[in-house]
Amino acid sequence: MGAFHVIIKDTLHYTKSRFYVKGSDADMKCLILYSSMTGNTKKLAETVHRQLDGLVPMQTVKEPVDFSKYDTLCLGYWIKKGGCD
């Protein structure tokens, strides 16, 4: 089982079943960050990535992240015993 949360500052918006990013690519400060044990959460992350036309970088939590570079974080994680991993 997996969960996906979008933590929004003021960059990512949702309308008509589609995410979109305000401004140009240069203004974009979003990151899709995920952890996946069985691959299900990775599929969710890839779906979000595709819905954003591949413009938002995607990476696993195993890679180092400089959070100061991002305004918006799309966070995907798997659930173990009712809590996030």
N, C-alpha and C positions, 0 to 999 in steps of 0.2 A: 504494500500500500504506500502511496506517496501523496504529498501535498505540494501545492505551489502557491506562493504568496508574491504579490507585487508590492514593493515598497516604493511609493511615489513621492517625489519632492515636487516637481512641476514639469516633467518632461513627457511622460507616457500617458496617453489617454485611451479610452475605450469607447467605441461607438459601433453600432450595427454589427456586433459579433466580430469586431476586428480591432486590434491594437494599431495605433499609429504614433509617430514621433513628431512633435512640433519642431519647426525650424528646419534648417539644413543639416546635412551630415556633420558639419563642423560644430553645430550647437548640441549635438547628441551626446549625452553623458549617461548612457544606460549600460547595464551589464546583466546578462543572464548567468546566474551562478547556481550550480546544482550538485547534489550528491545522489548517487543511485547505487543501490545494492543489487537489484535484479534487472535493471534496465528500464523499468516502467517510468521512473522519474526522468531519466534521460530522454525518453520518448516525449514526455510532456515539455521538457526544455526545448527539444528540437521543434516541436509544434509551435511554441511561442516564437522561437527564432524564425521559422518560416513565415508566420503571420506578420512579423516585423520586416519581411522581405530580406532577411539576412543582413540587415544594416546594423543590428545590435550584436556586439561580441558575446560569445557563449563560452563558458569554461567550467571545469569541475572545481570543487572546493579544495582539491588537493594541490592546485596551482596557487602561488602567492597572488594576492590581490591588494592593490593600493586603492582603498575605498574612497580616498579623498578625490579621486578622479571622476567619481560617478555621482549623479543626482538621483538616479533611479536604479533599484536593484530588483530583479526578478529572481526570487529565491525558491529553488525546488529542493525538496529533501524527502527522504523516506521516513516512515513512521515505525517505531519499535515500541511495543508495550504502551501505546497511547501518547508517546512523546516523539519529538523530532530527534534524528540521529546526532 
